Amino acid sequence: MTQRTSGSACNVLALDPLEHYEASLTRGSSDARAEVAIGRAYRKLVPRWHFEMLNDEERNAAFRAALNAVVKQHQLVLDVGTGTGLLAMMAAQSGARAVVSCETVAPIAHLARRIIAANGLADCISVVPKLSADLHVGQDLPSRADVLVTETVDCGLLGEQILPTIRHAREHLLKDDARIIPASARVYFTLLESVAVHKKNFARVAGGLDVSLFNRFSTREYFPVRASNLDHRRLSLTRPLFTFDFQQSIPASRAVRLPVEVAHSGDVHAILFWFDLELADGIRLSNHPANANSHWMQAVHCFERPLRVERGTTVVLEASHDDGSFQFALHQSNDRTNS
Ligand SMILES: C[S@@+](CC[C@H](N)C(=O)[O-])C[C@H]1O[C@@H](n2cnc3c(N)ncnc32)[C@H](O)[C@@H]1O
């Protein structure tokens, strides 16, 4: 990391954009304080999960296998959300004629360029420091692309906006017959009894005092948990929830009403769910609770009031999704709602 603190316009112009950014942070600081300032600034821009994600070798191997299976020589690949440039470099190694990558966080994009150059792949890959929705064919891409690869997936699939990202790319950036990695996804769920999970999002009494009004700030959307690390019981079998076919037009919202058979009596505190991605034919990646090696945890939607359920009965799950999240409500047969 550079310690340059140059303030002159001449020197600043000589810097690459990342060095320029670091120089603007460090101007007037001593070296040690500058390091701290840079670290703080980068922590706001670059989430820590990048490192766990990069070290998830099952993920990396699956994307490499999918790119090897899909990309043909002389094809143009669009890589949305390049991060380090990893998938762009894999696409180049799988024989692509050219790869256009985009990355919305500018310092990440600038570092991706350096990483790609350090790996000797700069001739084949360009990195555009933009959100994919701001890309234009003829300006950022020479033509519509033959293949889209994007790993804009969080623990609950939708939180990084993969649906609008792929929808926009299909409409504006891809050929009609373009292949998309991942090709599809299916989300699975189970009814979850877990006081430990509930305590992550709701509080009632603390030190003998009623603090329940604080639940105004509880998360009403899904959040990540590592189910295997928390006491829990599954009160239903695993059931499929929604399927997403990224090669087809993607609805912005859907709702379903699912009868769910109760396998064990207990209190439903939450819906636990996860995804199964089909990257390409037969190449899958999942954050199933048994996959402790995945850097993705599972997603959980927590009900403020747990619902008592009895083995052998059927409850009704109302589930919906929009472009960025899922919502759930659980009904007894008498139509009381937990959400
Ligand atoms: C989960 S990381 C994946 C990085 C890399 N593709 C990999 O697999 O190692 C997603 C990256 O995409 C960026 N990103 C998310 N949505 C984007 C979009 N629509 N356009 C450009 N960048 C995006 C984020 O800033 C983040 O750096």
Ligand as a Chemical Component Dictionary entry (heavy atoms), coordinates in Angstrom:
data_LIG
# 
_chem_comp.id                   LIG 
_chem_comp.type                 NON-POLYMER 
_chem_comp.pdbx_formal_charge   0 
_chem_comp.three_letter_code    LIG 
# 
loop_
_chem_comp_atom.comp_id 
_chem_comp_atom.atom_id 
_chem_comp_atom.alt_atom_id 
_chem_comp_atom.type_symbol 
_chem_comp_atom.charge 
_chem_comp_atom.model_Cartn_x 
_chem_comp_atom.model_Cartn_y 
_chem_comp_atom.model_Cartn_z 
_chem_comp_atom.pdbx_ordinal 
LIG C1  C1  C 0  -20.157 -11.160 -4.190  1  
LIG S1  S1  S 1  -18.919 -10.155 -4.935  2  
LIG C2  C2  C 0  -18.280 -11.249 -6.175  3  
LIG C3  C3  C 0  -16.939 -10.842 -6.707  4  
LIG C4  C4  C 0  -16.369 -11.753 -7.785  5  
LIG N1  N1  N 0  -17.247 -11.815 -8.943  6  
LIG C5  C5  C 0  -16.134 -13.151 -7.280  7  
LIG O1  O1  O 0  -16.956 -14.015 -7.550  8  
LIG O2  O2  O -1 -15.131 -13.390 -6.599  9  
LIG C6  C6  C 0  -19.928 -9.041  -5.844  10 
LIG C7  C7  C 0  -19.241 -7.759  -6.291  11 
LIG O3  O3  O 0  -20.082 -7.171  -7.247  12 
LIG C8  C8  C 0  -20.234 -5.790  -7.025  13 
LIG N2  N2  N 0  -21.559 -5.520  -7.611  14 
LIG C9  C9  C 0  -22.751 -5.979  -7.159  15 
LIG N3  N3  N 0  -23.735 -5.687  -8.027  16 
LIG C10 C10 C 0  -23.140 -5.024  -9.056  17 
LIG C11 C11 C 0  -23.632 -4.473  -10.267 18 
LIG N4  N4  N 0  -24.926 -4.566  -10.599 19 
LIG N5  N5  N 0  -22.765 -3.848  -11.100 20 
LIG C12 C12 C 0  -21.452 -3.760  -10.763 21 
LIG N6  N6  N 0  -20.931 -4.269  -9.629  22 
LIG C13 C13 C 0  -21.761 -4.905  -8.797  23 
LIG C14 C14 C 0  -20.044 -5.615  -5.539  24 
LIG O4  O4  O 0  -19.523 -4.335  -5.233  25 
LIG C15 C15 C 0  -19.032 -6.727  -5.219  26 
LIG O5  O5  O 0  -17.704 -6.252  -5.299  27 
# 
loop_
_chem_comp_bond.comp_id 
_chem_comp_bond.atom_id_1 
_chem_comp_bond.atom_id_2 
_chem_comp_bond.value_order 
_chem_comp_bond.pdbx_ordinal 
LIG C1  S1  SING 1  
LIG S1  C2  SING 2  
LIG S1  C6  SING 3  
LIG C2  C3  SING 4  
LIG C3  C4  SING 5  
LIG C4  N1  SING 6  
LIG C4  C5  SING 7  
LIG C5  O1  DOUB 8  
LIG C5  O2  SING 9  
LIG C6  C7  SING 10 
LIG C7  O3  SING 11 
LIG C7  C15 SING 12 
LIG O3  C8  SING 13 
LIG C8  N2  SING 14 
LIG C8  C14 SING 15 
LIG N2  C9  SING 16 
LIG N2  C13 SING 17 
LIG C9  N3  DOUB 18 
LIG N3  C10 SING 19 
LIG C10 C11 SING 20 
LIG C10 C13 DOUB 21 
LIG C11 N4  SING 22 
LIG C11 N5  DOUB 23 
LIG N5  C12 SING 24 
LIG C12 N6  DOUB 25 
LIG N6  C13 SING 26 
LIG C14 O4  SING 27 
LIG C14 C15 SING 28 
LIG C15 O5  SING 29 
# 
